[in-house]
Amino acid sequence: MALAKDNNKDNANNTLELPRALSVRELAETLGVGPVEVIKELMRRGIMANINQVIDYDVASAVAAELGFEARPQPIAQQASSVISEIKRQQQSIGEAATLRSRPPVVTIMGHVDHGKTRLLDAIRKAKVMDSEAGGITQHIGAYQVKVGQQKITFLDTPGHEAFTAMRARGARVTDITVLVVAADDGVMPQTLEAIDHARAAGVPIIVAVNKIDKVGSNPDHVKQQLADAGLLCEEWGGDTICVHTSATEGKGIDELLENILLVAEMEELKADPTLLARGVVIEARLDKSRGPMATVLVHDGCLRLEDNIAAGVTYGRIKAMFDNTGRRMRKANPSTPVAVLGLHDIPGVGDPVAAFNSEHEARSFAQRRQSEFEKESRAVSLSSVYDQIKEGEIKELGIVLKVDVQGSLDPIRSSLEKLSTDKVRVNIIRTGTGNVTESDVMLAVASKGLVIAFNTGISAGAQKLADAEKIDIRLYRIIYEMIEDVEKALKGLLAPQVVEVVEGQCEVRAVFPSGKKNRVAGVYVTEGSVTRDAQARVKRDGKVVAQTSVAGLKRFKDDTKSVPAGYECGVDLKDFNDFIVGDIIELFRKQKVK
Ligand code: GDP
C-alpha cells in the first residue's frame, strides 16, 4: 500500500502518502485502524460510504488528519501503477462484495423561477409514478420514484437550488444528477447561473432541459448559446452537456429526459449494498398530529427495514411504520428509495444523517454523539481563522464567493485571488457575480464552508442576517490591493485580528446637570443592556451620530459605580463631550479583537 513510512502509527511524524483514490478498506488498512473508524469519520462529514467505496484524496487526507496522520499526495509516477492496481483491487473487492448493486440516481430539478420546474416534476410524476394503477393518492413526502423500463429514478420534490444547498450546508450529499430547467422563451437568467454554480460546487453532473419549446417565440439555440457562455457546451455543439427539449405542459421530451438521466447515472456507476444496515439522510420532517414525528428518509446505502433501530441526527427510535409517496405501507426500503418513517422520538432536521443499528442502545448512543459533535461540525471558515484551520488540517481549500460592482473588475480580481493558492491550501472561487451579496451567496458559502468577499458592493439585509446566523464571514473591500493582501496574510497566518464592536447597552438622556465649572453630566435612563464605566460611547441625536468618545464617570445617586443595568437611572459623564440634549441616545460599546 502507499505508505511513506510503513504502516506504523508510532512514527514520530505520522506522515503518509495517499493515492488519488482508494477504497475505505484500504484507507483503514493504511492508517492501521478499523474500517468502522473510517466510516464513522466519513459519516461525520456527511459521506455515507461502505467499506468498498472508493474515496478521493481530499476526503481520504481529511479523514487521515482527523485520525492523527498528515497525508501527502503520492508522486504521480507511483500513482500510475497504483491507480491500475487500485482498479484491480476495486474490481476484486466488488467481486468480493457480490452484494454490491446499482442503485437508482437521485435527481434534483433546478432553474430560474417560472421556467417550469414544478410543472416538469408534475409531468414526470403523472407519466411515470409507480403504482398509479393502484389508485393510490399521491402524498407529499419530499421525493418520489418513477420507473423507466426496469430501472428507477428518484426525484426530490423541492425544486430549486435553495433546498439543494441547504441540504449540502448540513453536510448531506443527496443529489446524484441535476436537471437544469431553462425556459426556451426566456433564456438563461440569474437563478439559472446560480443553479449552475451550486451544482458545480457540489460536483454534480448537469442535464439541461430546454423547456417550453411549445411556446411561440421559443428559441432553443439562443438558450444553448447562453449556456455555452456560462460554460455548459451542449453535446451537439461538441461539448459534453446533454440538452433535452421538453414541454412540461404537453408532456413532450419527458421520456427522452428520463432516458438521459439513466444514461448519466450509468456513467456515474452509482452502487450500493442492500445487504447492509441502512444509511441515509432526512429530506423532510414534520410532526403528524395523530401519528407523531414523521421523517422522510432517503436511503443511500443498505436497506431500511420495519422495526429497525435508527438514529436520525440527534434523535432516534424504532421504525413503527414506513410509507412511500403513494401512501403504500412498506416493509423495506432499498438504496435511493425515499420513505416516510414513523417511530422517531423527535423531529430530526432536514439534512440530518440517518443510520440503522442492531440495537436501540447503539442508535441512542449515535444520536448522543452526534449531539456533542454538532458544534464542531458547524464551524465555518472566517478569514481570520483560516490559518488555524489549515494548520489543524481542517481545510485544504479556501472557498470564496466573490461579488463585485462591475463585470469588468471580475476577472482581474479572480485571477489575483487564485494566484494566492499555496501548496497547503488552494483558493477556490466557487461563485462570482455582480451586485449585492444575496442570501443565496451566503448559503453557497455555508454549503462550501467558505466565505464571501464583496468588492465595492453592499450586502442585502437578508444576507447579513443569514450570515450572522450561520457565522459566515462577509468581507467588504474598496481597494483591490487591501483585499489581496488580507487573503494572502490570512493564508500565511499573519492577518491581524479583526476588531469587532460589541454593543453593551443603550440609554436615553432625561436631564442634563452641570458638574464643576465647565463640565456637564447626563442624567440617563438605561433602556438596554448596561452602562459600564470604561465603555466606549456614541451619542446619537435623531438617528445621527453627533459624538464618539468614552465613559469618563458613572454615578448612581451621589456614588461612583462601575456598572448600571437596564431599568435604572444614573449619571453619565462622557470624555470631551458636554453638549447633551434631553432625548439624546447614548450607545455603549466595546471593541473586541476576534482571532
Ligand atoms: P417554476 O417556478 O420553475 O416551478 O415554474 P412552474 O412549473 O410553476 O411554471 C411556471 C409557469 O410556466 C406556469 O404557468 C406553467 O404552466 C408554465 N409552464 C411550465 N412549463 C411549460 C411548458 O413547457 N410550456 C408552456 N407553454 N408553459 C409552461
Residues whose N, C-alpha, C, O or C-beta is under 5 A from the ligand:
A	BS01	GDP	H112 V113 D114 H115 G116 K117 T118 R119 L120 N211 K212 I213 D214 K215 T246 S247 A248 T249
